[in-house]
Amino acid sequence: MAEEKKEVKEAPKPAAAKEAPKGKEVKEAPKPKVKKKPTAYKKGRFCPRCGAGVRLAEHKDRWACGKCSYMEKK
């Protein structure tokens, strides 16, 4: 009996597994940036004109309100 040779076909490789052309590197997609949670405000002062909810910005020599331009010197 003559032995029959069976040809074994390999499964096609997925598109991502294809090799890159010589001399060129395959770059991966950039990862999405993770947004940081906002830091909690320090216990600050509220604007006496605008009321609760509007904080005064703390500078080296003064406290200032950005909404109504109120200012106090330290």
N, CA, C, O and CB atoms as a CASP TS submission, in Angstrom:
PFRMAT TS
TARGET T0000
AUTHOR 0000-0000-0000
METHOD Language model
MODEL 1
PARENT N/A
ATOM      1  N   MET     1       0.823  -1.172   0.000  1.00  0.00           N
ATOM      2  CA  MET     1       0.000   0.000   0.000  1.00  0.00           C
ATOM      3  C   MET     1       0.876   1.246   0.000  1.00  0.00           C
ATOM      4  O   MET     1       1.879   1.334   0.708  1.00  0.00           O
ATOM      5  CB  MET     1      -0.941  -0.008   1.196  1.00  0.00           C
ATOM      6  N   ALA     2       0.470   2.177  -0.797  1.00  0.00           N
ATOM      7  CA  ALA     2       1.229   3.415  -0.887  1.00  0.00           C
ATOM      8  C   ALA     2       0.751   4.370   0.196  1.00  0.00           C
ATOM      9  O   ALA     2      -0.445   4.544   0.430  1.00  0.00           O
ATOM     10  CB  ALA     2       1.086   4.057  -2.292  1.00  0.00           C
ATOM     11  N   GLU     3       1.708   4.965   0.830  1.00  0.00           N
ATOM     12  CA  GLU     3       1.346   5.911   1.888  1.00  0.00           C
ATOM     13  C   GLU     3       1.002   7.254   1.258  1.00  0.00           C
ATOM     14  O   GLU     3       1.733   7.780   0.419  1.00  0.00           O
ATOM     15  CB  GLU     3       2.503   6.068   2.923  1.00  0.00           C
ATOM     16  N   GLU     4      -0.095   7.771   1.675  1.00  0.00           N
ATOM     17  CA  GLU     4      -0.523   9.059   1.157  1.00  0.00           C
ATOM     18  C   GLU     4      -0.056  10.162   2.098  1.00  0.00           C
ATOM     19  O   GLU     4      -0.221  10.081   3.315  1.00  0.00           O
ATOM     20  CB  GLU     4      -2.058   9.100   0.981  1.00  0.00           C
ATOM     21  N   LYS     5       0.513  11.162   1.519  1.00  0.00           N
ATOM     22  CA  LYS     5       0.963  12.291   2.330  1.00  0.00           C
ATOM     23  C   LYS     5      -0.175  13.282   2.448  1.00  0.00           C
ATOM     24  O   LYS     5      -0.757  13.718   1.455  1.00  0.00           O
ATOM     25  CB  LYS     5       2.225  12.965   1.719  1.00  0.00           C
ATOM     26  N   LYS     6      -0.474  13.623   3.674  1.00  0.00           N
ATOM     27  CA  LYS     6      -1.538  14.598   3.923  1.00  0.00           C
ATOM     28  C   LYS     6      -0.903  15.960   4.156  1.00  0.00           C
ATOM     29  O   LYS     6       0.022  16.110   4.953  1.00  0.00           O
ATOM     30  CB  LYS     6      -2.421  14.179   5.144  1.00  0.00           C
ATOM     31  N   GLU     7      -1.416  16.927   3.453  1.00  0.00           N
ATOM     32  CA  GLU     7      -0.922  18.285   3.645  1.00  0.00           C
ATOM     33  C   GLU     7      -1.690  18.933   4.795  1.00  0.00           C
ATOM     34  O   GLU     7      -2.921  18.916   4.824  1.00  0.00           O
ATOM     35  CB  GLU     7      -1.064  19.124   2.339  1.00  0.00           C
ATOM     36  N   VAL     8      -0.966  19.484   5.710  1.00  0.00           N
ATOM     37  CA  VAL     8      -1.573  20.141   6.859  1.00  0.00           C
ATOM     38  C   VAL     8      -1.514  21.639   6.613  1.00  0.00           C
ATOM     39  O   VAL     8      -0.442  22.222   6.454  1.00  0.00           O
ATOM     40  CB  VAL     8      -0.852  19.753   8.198  1.00  0.00           C
ATOM     41  N   LYS     9      -2.673  22.237   6.586  1.00  0.00           N
ATOM     42  CA  LYS     9      -2.736  23.676   6.374  1.00  0.00           C
ATOM     43  C   LYS     9      -2.796  24.365   7.738  1.00  0.00           C
ATOM     44  O   LYS     9      -3.567  23.985   8.619  1.00  0.00           O
ATOM     45  CB  LYS     9      -3.967  24.063   5.492  1.00  0.00           C
ATOM     46  N   GLU    10      -1.964  25.382   7.877  1.00  0.00           N
ATOM     47  CA  GLU    10      -1.975  26.135   9.125  1.00  0.00           C
ATOM     48  C   GLU    10      -3.094  27.166   9.070  1.00  0.00           C
ATOM     49  O   GLU    10      -3.433  27.696   8.013  1.00  0.00           O
ATOM     50  CB  GLU    10      -0.602  26.819   9.380  1.00  0.00           C
ATOM     51  N   ALA    11      -3.650  27.428  10.237  1.00  0.00           N
ATOM     52  CA  ALA    11      -4.718  28.415  10.327  1.00  0.00           C
ATOM     53  C   ALA    11      -4.134  29.793  10.039  1.00  0.00           C
ATOM     54  O   ALA    11      -3.004  30.076  10.439  1.00  0.00           O
ATOM     55  CB  ALA    11      -5.403  28.379  11.729  1.00  0.00           C
ATOM     56  N   PRO    12      -4.880  30.656   9.354  1.00  0.00           N
ATOM     57  CA  PRO    12      -4.351  32.001   9.065  1.00  0.00           C
ATOM     58  C   PRO    12      -4.165  32.785  10.361  1.00  0.00           C
ATOM     59  O   PRO    12      -4.961  32.669  11.293  1.00  0.00           O
ATOM     60  CB  PRO    12      -5.301  32.772   8.104  1.00  0.00           C
ATOM     61  N   LYS    13      -3.112  33.576  10.405  1.00  0.00           N
ATOM     62  CA  LYS    13      -2.820  34.378  11.592  1.00  0.00           C
ATOM     63  C   LYS    13      -3.757  35.584  11.619  1.00  0.00           C
ATOM     64  O   LYS    13      -4.107  36.131  10.573  1.00  0.00           O
ATOM     65  CB  LYS    13      -1.327  34.835  11.610  1.00  0.00           C
ATOM     66  N   PRO    14      -4.161  35.995  12.829  1.00  0.00           N
ATOM     67  CA  PRO    14      -4.993  37.197  12.917  1.00  0.00           C
ATOM     68  C   PRO    14      -4.205  38.421  12.458  1.00  0.00           C
ATOM     69  O   PRO    14      -2.974  38.410  12.439  1.00  0.00           O
ATOM     70  CB  PRO    14      -5.507  37.401  14.360  1.00  0.00           C
ATOM     71  N   ALA    15      -4.931  39.474  12.088  1.00  0.00           N
ATOM     72  CA  ALA    15      -4.303  40.674  11.541  1.00  0.00           C
ATOM     73  C   ALA    15      -3.326  41.302  12.528  1.00  0.00           C
ATOM     74  O   ALA    15      -2.298  41.835  12.111  1.00  0.00           O
ATOM     75  CB  ALA    15      -5.365  41.688  11.150  1.00  0.00           C
ATOM     76  N   ALA    16      -3.621  41.254  13.827  1.00  0.00           N
ATOM     77  CA  ALA    16      -2.756  41.878  14.829  1.00  0.00           C
ATOM     78  C   ALA    16      -1.461  41.103  14.995  1.00  0.00           C
ATOM     79  O   ALA    16      -0.457  41.670  15.426  1.00  0.00           O
ATOM     80  CB  ALA    16      -3.478  41.980  16.169  1.00  0.00           C
ATOM     81  N   ALA    17      -1.462  39.828  14.665  1.00  0.00           N
ATOM     82  CA  ALA    17      -0.275  39.011  14.876  1.00  0.00           C
ATOM     83  C   ALA    17       0.686  39.057  13.688  1.00  0.00           C
ATOM     84  O   ALA    17       1.751  38.442  13.739  1.00  0.00           O
ATOM     85  CB  ALA    17      -0.681  37.583  15.148  1.00  0.00           C
ATOM     86  N   LYS    18       0.333  39.767  12.633  1.00  0.00           N
ATOM     87  CA  LYS    18       1.216  39.844  11.473  1.00  0.00           C
ATOM     88  C   LYS    18       2.499  40.572  11.863  1.00  0.00           C
ATOM     89  O   LYS    18       2.487  41.486  12.687  1.00  0.00           O
ATOM     90  CB  LYS    18       0.514  40.563  10.286  1.00  0.00           C
ATOM     91  N   GLU    19       3.564  40.162  11.277  1.00  0.00           N
ATOM     92  CA  GLU    19       4.842  40.771  11.573  1.00  0.00           C
ATOM     93  C   GLU    19       4.966  42.088  10.817  1.00  0.00           C
ATOM     94  O   GLU    19       4.446  42.248   9.712  1.00  0.00           O
ATOM     95  CB  GLU    19       5.997  39.820  11.212  1.00  0.00           C
ATOM     96  N   ALA    20       5.668  43.022  11.444  1.00  0.00           N
ATOM     97  CA  ALA    20       5.876  44.327  10.835  1.00  0.00           C
ATOM     98  C   ALA    20       6.955  44.212   9.764  1.00  0.00           C
ATOM     99  O   ALA    20       7.833  43.354   9.860  1.00  0.00           O
ATOM    100  CB  ALA    20       6.264  45.385  11.902  1.00  0.00           C
ATOM    101  N   PRO    21       6.899  45.057   8.760  1.00  0.00           N
ATOM    102  CA  PRO    21       7.959  45.058   7.749  1.00  0.00           C
ATOM    103  C   PRO    21       9.309  45.347   8.410  1.00  0.00           C
ATOM    104  O   PRO    21       9.374  46.007   9.447  1.00  0.00           O
ATOM    105  CB  PRO    21       7.661  46.105   6.640  1.00  0.00           C
ATOM    106  N   LYS    22      10.345  44.863   7.816  1.00  0.00           N
ATOM    107  CA  LYS    22      11.673  45.053   8.395  1.00  0.00           C
ATOM    108  C   LYS    22      12.021  46.533   8.457  1.00  0.00           C
ATOM    109  O   LYS    22      11.766  47.291   7.521  1.00  0.00           O
ATOM    110  CB  LYS    22      12.730  44.292   7.583  1.00  0.00           C
ATOM    111  N   GLY    23      12.614  46.929   9.588  1.00  0.00           N
ATOM    112  CA  GLY    23      13.035  48.314   9.752  1.00  0.00           C
ATOM    113  C   GLY    23      11.963  49.218  10.343  1.00  0.00           C
ATOM    114  O   GLY    23      12.245  50.367  10.682  1.00  0.00           O
ATOM    115  N   LYS    24      10.745  48.720  10.472  1.00  0.00           N
ATOM    116  CA  LYS    24       9.671  49.537  11.035  1.00  0.00           C
ATOM    117  C   LYS    24       9.132  48.837  12.269  1.00  0.00           C
ATOM    118  O   LYS    24       8.933  47.622  12.277  1.00  0.00           O
ATOM    119  CB  LYS    24       8.536  49.785   9.992  1.00  0.00           C
ATOM    120  N   GLU    25       8.899  49.623  13.310  1.00  0.00           N
ATOM    121  CA  GLU    25       8.361  49.075  14.542  1.00  0.00           C
ATOM    122  C   GLU    25       6.869  49.374  14.619  1.00  0.00           C
ATOM    123  O   GLU    25       6.408  50.422  14.166  1.00  0.00           O
ATOM    124  CB  GLU    25       9.101  49.649  15.770  1.00  0.00           C
ATOM    125  N   VAL    26       6.140  48.462  15.184  1.00  0.00           N
ATOM    126  CA  VAL    26       4.707  48.653  15.349  1.00  0.00           C
ATOM    127  C   VAL    26       4.487  49.375  16.668  1.00  0.00           C
ATOM    128  O   VAL    26       4.927  48.910  17.720  1.00  0.00           O
ATOM    129  CB  VAL    26       3.933  47.289  15.308  1.00  0.00           C
ATOM    130  N   LYS    27       3.809  50.508  16.611  1.00  0.00           N
ATOM    131  CA  LYS    27       3.529  51.274  17.818  1.00  0.00           C
ATOM    132  C   LYS    27       2.164  50.888  18.352  1.00  0.00           C
ATOM    133  O   LYS    27       1.210  50.698  17.598  1.00  0.00           O
ATOM    134  CB  LYS    27       3.599  52.791  17.544  1.00  0.00           C
ATOM    135  N   GLU    28       2.093  50.775  19.676  1.00  0.00           N
ATOM    136  CA  GLU    28       0.815  50.456  20.303  1.00  0.00           C
ATOM    137  C   GLU    28      -0.010  51.731  20.420  1.00  0.00           C
ATOM    138  O   GLU    28       0.528  52.838  20.438  1.00  0.00           O
ATOM    139  CB  GLU    28       1.024  49.801  21.698  1.00  0.00           C
ATOM    140  N   ALA    29      -1.313  51.558  20.499  1.00  0.00           N
ATOM    141  CA  ALA    29      -2.205  52.699  20.648  1.00  0.00           C
ATOM    142  C   ALA    29      -1.941  53.362  22.001  1.00  0.00           C
ATOM    143  O   ALA    29      -1.686  52.660  22.979  1.00  0.00           O
ATOM    144  CB  ALA    29      -3.696  52.262  20.521  1.00  0.00           C
ATOM    145  N   PRO    30      -1.997  54.699  22.084  1.00  0.00           N
ATOM    146  CA  PRO    30      -1.743  55.363  23.364  1.00  0.00           C
ATOM    147  C   PRO    30      -2.838  55.042  24.377  1.00  0.00           C
ATOM    148  O   PRO    30      -4.011  54.916  24.026  1.00  0.00           O
ATOM    149  CB  PRO    30      -1.639  56.882  23.166  1.00  0.00           C
ATOM    150  N   LYS    31      -2.435  54.912  25.631  1.00  0.00           N
ATOM    151  CA  LYS    31      -3.397  54.619  26.683  1.00  0.00           C
ATOM    152  C   LYS    31      -4.146  55.896  27.041  1.00  0.00           C
ATOM    153  O   LYS    31      -3.562  56.978  27.002  1.00  0.00           O
ATOM    154  CB  LYS    31      -2.694  54.021  27.931  1.00  0.00           C
ATOM    155  N   PRO    32      -5.413  55.794  27.384  1.00  0.00           N
ATOM    156  CA  PRO    32      -6.157  57.002  27.758  1.00  0.00           C
ATOM    157  C   PRO    32      -5.620  57.561  29.072  1.00  0.00           C
ATOM    158  O   PRO    32      -5.248  56.811  29.974  1.00  0.00           O
ATOM    159  CB  PRO    32      -7.672  56.699  27.881  1.00  0.00           C
ATOM    160  N   LYS    33      -5.587  58.881  29.164  1.00  0.00           N
ATOM    161  CA  LYS    33      -5.091  59.521  30.370  1.00  0.00           C
ATOM    162  C   LYS    33      -6.128  59.403  31.475  1.00  0.00           C
ATOM    163  O   LYS    33      -7.329  59.522  31.230  1.00  0.00           O
ATOM    164  CB  LYS    33      -4.745  60.996  30.105  1.00  0.00           C
ATOM    165  N   VAL    34      -5.662  59.172  32.674  1.00  0.00           N
ATOM    166  CA  VAL    34      -6.545  59.033  33.824  1.00  0.00           C
ATOM    167  C   VAL    34      -6.652  60.390  34.498  1.00  0.00           C
ATOM    168  O   VAL    34      -5.644  60.990  34.873  1.00  0.00           O
ATOM    169  CB  VAL    34      -6.026  57.946  34.819  1.00  0.00           C
ATOM    170  N   LYS    35      -7.863  60.862  34.645  1.00  0.00           N
ATOM    171  CA  LYS    35      -8.066  62.141  35.293  1.00  0.00           C
ATOM    172  C   LYS    35      -7.974  61.967  36.801  1.00  0.00           C
ATOM    173  O   LYS    35      -8.546  61.037  37.370  1.00  0.00           O
ATOM    174  CB  LYS    35      -9.422  62.747  34.892  1.00  0.00           C
ATOM    175  N   LYS    36      -7.249  62.873  37.435  1.00  0.00           N
ATOM    176  CA  LYS    36      -7.102  62.818  38.879  1.00  0.00           C
ATOM    177  C   LYS    36      -8.304  63.488  39.521  1.00  0.00           C
ATOM    178  O   LYS    36      -8.884  64.427  38.975  1.00  0.00           O
ATOM    179  CB  LYS    36      -5.785  63.490  39.333  1.00  0.00           C
ATOM    180  N   LYS    37      -8.659  62.988  40.681  1.00  0.00           N
ATOM    181  CA  LYS    37      -9.767  63.597  41.411  1.00  0.00           C
ATOM    182  C   LYS    37      -9.303  64.944  41.955  1.00  0.00           C
ATOM    183  O   LYS    37      -8.147  65.083  42.356  1.00  0.00           O
ATOM    184  CB  LYS    37     -10.266  62.666  42.567  1.00  0.00           C
ATOM    185  N   PRO    38     -10.187  65.933  41.972  1.00  0.00           N
ATOM    186  CA  PRO    38      -9.774  67.226  42.503  1.00  0.00           C
ATOM    187  C   PRO    38      -9.468  67.123  43.992  1.00  0.00           C
ATOM    188  O   PRO    38     -10.119  66.377  44.723  1.00  0.00           O
ATOM    189  CB  PRO    38     -10.857  68.279  42.255  1.00  0.00           C
ATOM    190  N   THR    39      -8.479  67.875  44.424  1.00  0.00           N
ATOM    191  CA  THR    39      -8.119  67.844  45.839  1.00  0.00           C
ATOM    192  C   THR    39      -9.144  68.618  46.636  1.00  0.00           C
ATOM    193  O   THR    39      -9.750  69.568  46.140  1.00  0.00           O
ATOM    194  CB  THR    39      -6.708  68.419  46.068  1.00  0.00           C
ATOM    195  N   ALA    40      -9.327  68.208  47.859  1.00  0.00           N
ATOM    196  CA  ALA    40     -10.285  68.882  48.728  1.00  0.00           C
ATOM    197  C   ALA    40      -9.745  70.261  49.088  1.00  0.00           C
ATOM    198  O   ALA    40      -8.548  70.433  49.319  1.00  0.00           O
ATOM    199  CB  ALA    40     -10.565  68.045  50.010  1.00  0.00           C
ATOM    200  N   TYR    41     -10.634  71.224  49.130  1.00  0.00           N
ATOM    201  CA  TYR    41     -10.225  72.571  49.497  1.00  0.00           C
ATOM    202  C   TYR    41      -9.813  72.600  50.958  1.00  0.00           C
ATOM    203  O   TYR    41     -10.371  71.893  51.797  1.00  0.00           O
ATOM    204  CB  TYR    41     -11.355  73.582  49.231  1.00  0.00           C
ATOM    205  N   LYS    42      -8.826  73.432  51.239  1.00  0.00           N
ATOM    206  CA  LYS    42      -8.449  73.652  52.627  1.00  0.00           C
ATOM    207  C   LYS    42      -9.561  74.475  53.255  1.00  0.00           C
ATOM    208  O   LYS    42     -10.335  75.138  52.564  1.00  0.00           O
ATOM    209  CB  LYS    42      -7.048  74.370  52.753  1.00  0.00           C
ATOM    210  N   LYS    43      -9.623  74.420  54.563  1.00  0.00           N
ATOM    211  CA  LYS    43     -10.639  75.245  55.228  1.00  0.00           C
ATOM    212  C   LYS    43     -10.287  76.689  54.977  1.00  0.00           C
ATOM    213  O   LYS    43      -9.291  77.192  55.496  1.00  0.00           O
ATOM    214  CB  LYS    43     -10.725  74.945  56.765  1.00  0.00           C
ATOM    215  N   GLY    44     -11.094  77.357  54.188  1.00  0.00           N
ATOM    216  CA  GLY    44     -10.810  78.734  53.811  1.00  0.00           C
ATOM    217  C   GLY    44     -11.881  79.668  54.316  1.00  0.00           C
ATOM    218  O   GLY    44     -12.738  79.307  55.122  1.00  0.00           O
ATOM    219  N   ARG    45     -11.801  80.855  53.825  1.00  0.00           N
ATOM    220  CA  ARG    45     -12.756  81.881  54.235  1.00  0.00           C
ATOM    221  C   ARG    45     -13.720  82.139  53.097  1.00  0.00           C
ATOM    222  O   ARG    45     -13.371  82.022  51.923  1.00  0.00           O
ATOM    223  CB  ARG    45     -12.035  83.188  54.651  1.00  0.00           C
ATOM    224  N   PHE    46     -14.935  82.490  53.465  1.00  0.00           N
ATOM    225  CA  PHE    46     -15.953  82.835  52.481  1.00  0.00           C
ATOM    226  C   PHE    46     -16.032  84.347  52.343  1.00  0.00           C
ATOM    227  O   PHE    46     -15.717  85.088  53.274  1.00  0.00           O
ATOM    228  CB  PHE    46     -17.327  82.250  52.879  1.00  0.00           C
ATOM    229  N   CYS    47     -16.450  84.787  51.184  1.00  0.00           N
ATOM    230  CA  CYS    47     -16.585  86.220  50.916  1.00  0.00           C
ATOM    231  C   CYS    47     -17.765  86.776  51.710  1.00  0.00           C
ATOM    232  O   CYS    47     -18.865  86.226  51.643  1.00  0.00           O
ATOM    233  CB  CYS    47     -16.774  86.488  49.393  1.00  0.00           C
ATOM    234  N   PRO    48     -17.549  87.872  52.470  1.00  0.00           N
ATOM    235  CA  PRO    48     -18.664  88.443  53.236  1.00  0.00           C
ATOM    236  C   PRO    48     -19.717  89.107  52.344  1.00  0.00           C
ATOM    237  O   PRO    48     -20.878  89.207  52.742  1.00  0.00           O
ATOM    238  CB  PRO    48     -18.136  89.457  54.235  1.00  0.00           C
ATOM    239  N   ARG    49     -19.336  89.561  51.150  1.00  0.00           N
ATOM    240  CA  ARG    49     -20.295  90.187  50.236  1.00  0.00           C
ATOM    241  C   ARG    49     -21.112  89.144  49.475  1.00  0.00           C
ATOM    242  O   ARG    49     -22.337  89.240  49.393  1.00  0.00           O
ATOM    243  CB  ARG    49     -19.565  91.096  49.246  1.00  0.00           C
ATOM    244  N   CYS    50     -20.417  88.141  48.918  1.00  0.00           N
ATOM    245  CA  CYS    50     -21.085  87.146  48.068  1.00  0.00           C
ATOM    246  C   CYS    50     -21.797  86.066  48.880  1.00  0.00           C
ATOM    247  O   CYS    50     -22.757  85.459  48.404  1.00  0.00           O
ATOM    248  CB  CYS    50     -20.074  86.497  47.139  1.00  0.00           C
ATOM    249  N   GLY    51     -21.331  85.828  50.095  1.00  0.00           N
ATOM    250  CA  GLY    51     -21.978  84.846  50.950  1.00  0.00           C
ATOM    251  C   GLY    51     -21.316  83.480  50.862  1.00  0.00           C
ATOM    252  O   GLY    51     -20.273  83.302  50.233  1.00  0.00           O
ATOM    253  N   ALA    52     -21.964  82.524  51.516  1.00  0.00           N
ATOM    254  CA  ALA    52     -21.436  81.165  51.568  1.00  0.00           C
ATOM    255  C   ALA    52     -21.403  80.563  50.171  1.00  0.00           C
ATOM    256  O   ALA    52     -22.311  80.774  49.368  1.00  0.00           O
ATOM    257  CB  ALA    52     -22.278  80.287  52.513  1.00  0.00           C
ATOM    258  N   GLY    53     -20.359  79.821  49.898  1.00  0.00           N
ATOM    259  CA  GLY    53     -20.224  79.191  48.595  1.00  0.00           C
ATOM    260  C   GLY    53     -19.183  79.855  47.723  1.00  0.00           C
ATOM    261  O   GLY    53     -18.701  79.249  46.766  1.00  0.00           O
ATOM    262  N   VAL    54     -18.822  81.109  48.039  1.00  0.00           N
ATOM    263  CA  VAL    54     -17.789  81.809  47.280  1.00  0.00           C
ATOM    264  C   VAL    54     -16.606  81.997  48.216  1.00  0.00           C
ATOM    265  O   VAL    54     -16.679  82.750  49.187  1.00  0.00           O
ATOM    266  CB  VAL    54     -18.308  83.193  46.713  1.00  0.00           C
ATOM    267  N   ARG    55     -15.522  81.306  47.914  1.00  0.00           N
ATOM    268  CA  ARG    55     -14.348  81.350  48.788  1.00  0.00           C
ATOM    269  C   ARG    55     -13.408  82.480  48.379  1.00  0.00           C
ATOM    270  O   ARG    55     -13.369  82.905  47.225  1.00  0.00           O
ATOM    271  CB  ARG    55     -13.603  80.006  48.758  1.00  0.00           C
ATOM    272  N   LEU    56     -12.654  82.947  49.369  1.00  0.00           N
ATOM    273  CA  LEU    56     -11.642  83.956  49.120  1.00  0.00           C
ATOM    274  C   LEU    56     -10.344  83.258  48.750  1.00  0.00           C
ATOM    275  O   LEU    56      -9.970  82.265  49.374  1.00  0.00           O
ATOM    276  CB  LEU    56     -11.450  84.877  50.353  1.00  0.00           C
ATOM    277  N   ALA    57      -9.658  83.768  47.743  1.00  0.00           N
ATOM    278  CA  ALA    57      -8.374  83.226  47.334  1.00  0.00           C
ATOM    279  C   ALA    57      -7.313  83.717  48.312  1.00  0.00           C
ATOM    280  O   ALA    57      -7.307  84.885  48.700  1.00  0.00           O
ATOM    281  CB  ALA    57      -8.026  83.637  45.870  1.00  0.00           C
ATOM    282  N   GLU    58      -6.417  82.815  48.706  1.00  0.00           N
ATOM    283  CA  GLU    58      -5.385  83.172  49.660  1.00  0.00           C
ATOM    284  C   GLU    58      -4.093  83.503  48.922  1.00  0.00           C
ATOM    285  O   GLU    58      -3.551  82.664  48.203  1.00  0.00           O
ATOM    286  CB  GLU    58      -5.161  82.034  50.669  1.00  0.00           C
ATOM    287  N   HIS    59      -3.608  84.711  49.099  1.00  0.00           N
ATOM    288  CA  HIS    59      -2.337  85.155  48.542  1.00  0.00           C
ATOM    289  C   HIS    59      -1.369  85.378  49.693  1.00  0.00           C
ATOM    290  O   HIS    59      -1.741  85.213  50.854  1.00  0.00           O
ATOM    291  CB  HIS    59      -2.508  86.453  47.688  1.00  0.00           C
ATOM    292  N   LYS    60      -0.135  85.750  49.387  1.00  0.00           N
ATOM    293  CA  LYS    60       0.862  85.945  50.443  1.00  0.00           C
ATOM    294  C   LYS    60       0.462  87.045  51.418  1.00  0.00           C
ATOM    295  O   LYS    60       0.636  86.904  52.629  1.00  0.00           O
ATOM    296  CB  LYS    60       2.212  86.275  49.831  1.00  0.00           C
ATOM    297  N   ASP    61      -0.070  88.131  50.891  1.00  0.00           N
ATOM    298  CA  ASP    61      -0.336  89.294  51.736  1.00  0.00           C
ATOM    299  C   ASP    61      -1.813  89.671  51.836  1.00  0.00           C
ATOM    300  O   ASP    61      -2.147  90.668  52.475  1.00  0.00           O
ATOM    301  CB  ASP    61       0.430  90.462  51.219  1.00  0.00           C
ATOM    302  N   ARG    62      -2.696  88.897  51.220  1.00  0.00           N
ATOM    303  CA  ARG    62      -4.108  89.292  51.211  1.00  0.00           C
ATOM    304  C   ARG    62      -5.029  88.103  50.946  1.00  0.00           C
ATOM    305  O   ARG    62      -4.593  87.041  50.502  1.00  0.00           O
ATOM    306  CB  ARG    62      -4.344  90.372  50.161  1.00  0.00           C
ATOM    307  N   TRP    63      -6.313  88.313  51.230  1.00  0.00           N
ATOM    308  CA  TRP    63      -7.393  87.409  50.839  1.00  0.00           C
ATOM    309  C   TRP    63      -8.192  88.163  49.782  1.00  0.00           C
ATOM    310  O   TRP    63      -8.455  89.353  49.958  1.00  0.00           O
ATOM    311  CB  TRP    63      -8.303  86.972  52.084  1.00  0.00           C
ATOM    312  N   ALA    64      -8.587  87.511  48.691  1.00  0.00           N
ATOM    313  CA  ALA    64      -9.284  88.223  47.619  1.00  0.00           C
ATOM    314  C   ALA    64     -10.422  87.375  47.058  1.00  0.00           C
ATOM    315  O   ALA    64     -10.313  86.153  46.963  1.00  0.00           O
ATOM    316  CB  ALA    64      -8.302  88.601  46.497  1.00  0.00           C
ATOM    317  N   CYS    65     -11.515  88.042  46.689  1.00  0.00           N
ATOM    318  CA  CYS    65     -12.652  87.387  46.052  1.00  0.00           C
ATOM    319  C   CYS    65     -12.557  87.659  44.552  1.00  0.00           C
ATOM    320  O   CYS    65     -12.413  88.807  44.129  1.00  0.00           O
ATOM    321  CB  CYS    65     -14.023  87.896  46.647  1.00  0.00           C
ATOM    322  N   GLY    66     -12.638  86.604  43.760  1.00  0.00           N
ATOM    323  CA  GLY    66     -12.557  86.764  42.317  1.00  0.00           C
ATOM    324  C   GLY    66     -13.860  87.187  41.685  1.00  0.00           C
ATOM    325  O   GLY    66     -13.882  87.622  40.533  1.00  0.00           O
ATOM    326  N   LYS    67     -14.945  87.065  42.424  1.00  0.00           N
ATOM    327  CA  LYS    67     -16.260  87.392  41.875  1.00  0.00           C
ATOM    328  C   LYS    67     -16.581  88.882  42.011  1.00  0.00           C
ATOM    329  O   LYS    67     -16.997  89.523  41.045  1.00  0.00           O
ATOM    330  CB  LYS    67     -17.336  86.567  42.571  1.00  0.00           C
ATOM    331  N   CYS    68     -16.385  89.428  43.214  1.00  0.00           N
ATOM    332  CA  CYS    68     -16.762  90.823  43.448  1.00  0.00           C
ATOM    333  C   CYS    68     -15.574  91.742  43.723  1.00  0.00           C
ATOM    334  O   CYS    68     -15.766  92.933  43.971  1.00  0.00           O
ATOM    335  CB  CYS    68     -17.717  90.897  44.601  1.00  0.00           C
ATOM    336  N   SER    69     -14.357  91.216  43.685  1.00  0.00           N
ATOM    337  CA  SER    69     -13.124  91.977  43.900  1.00  0.00           C
ATOM    338  C   SER    69     -12.938  92.461  45.340  1.00  0.00           C
ATOM    339  O   SER    69     -12.183  93.403  45.583  1.00  0.00           O
ATOM    340  CB  SER    69     -13.102  93.158  42.979  1.00  0.00           C
ATOM    341  N   TYR    70     -13.613  91.831  46.284  1.00  0.00           N
ATOM    342  CA  TYR    70     -13.421  92.145  47.692  1.00  0.00           C
ATOM    343  C   TYR    70     -12.028  91.729  48.098  1.00  0.00           C
ATOM    344  O   TYR    70     -11.544  90.692  47.643  1.00  0.00           O
ATOM    345  CB  TYR    70     -14.481  91.451  48.573  1.00  0.00           C
ATOM    346  N   MET    71     -11.338  92.535  48.975  1.00  0.00           N
ATOM    347  CA  MET    71      -9.993  92.194  49.395  1.00  0.00           C
ATOM    348  C   MET    71      -9.793  92.545  50.864  1.00  0.00           C
ATOM    349  O   MET    71     -10.263  93.575  51.347  1.00  0.00           O
ATOM    350  CB  MET    71      -8.960  92.913  48.525  1.00  0.00           C
ATOM    351  N   GLU    72      -9.079  91.658  51.564  1.00  0.00           N
ATOM    352  CA  GLU    72      -8.688  91.907  52.949  1.00  0.00           C
ATOM    353  C   GLU    72      -7.187  91.706  53.045  1.00  0.00           C
ATOM    354  O   GLU    72      -6.652  90.765  52.460  1.00  0.00           O
ATOM    355  CB  GLU    72      -9.454  90.968  53.949  1.00  0.00           C
ATOM    356  N   LYS    73      -6.491  92.586  53.783  1.00  0.00           N
ATOM    357  CA  LYS    73      -5.069  92.388  53.991  1.00  0.00           C
ATOM    358  C   LYS    73      -4.879  91.467  55.184  1.00  0.00           C
ATOM    359  O   LYS    73      -5.674  91.471  56.124  1.00  0.00           O
ATOM    360  CB  LYS    73      -4.338  93.738  54.204  1.00  0.00           C
ATOM    361  N   LYS    74      -3.805  90.674  55.129  1.00  0.00           N
ATOM    362  CA  LYS    74      -3.505  89.756  56.240  1.00  0.00           C
ATOM    363  C   LYS    74      -2.839  90.508  57.360  1.00  0.00           C
ATOM    364  O   LYS    74      -2.506  89.917  58.387  1.00  0.00           O
ATOM    365  CB  LYS    74      -2.610  88.592  55.779  1.00  0.00           C
TER
END
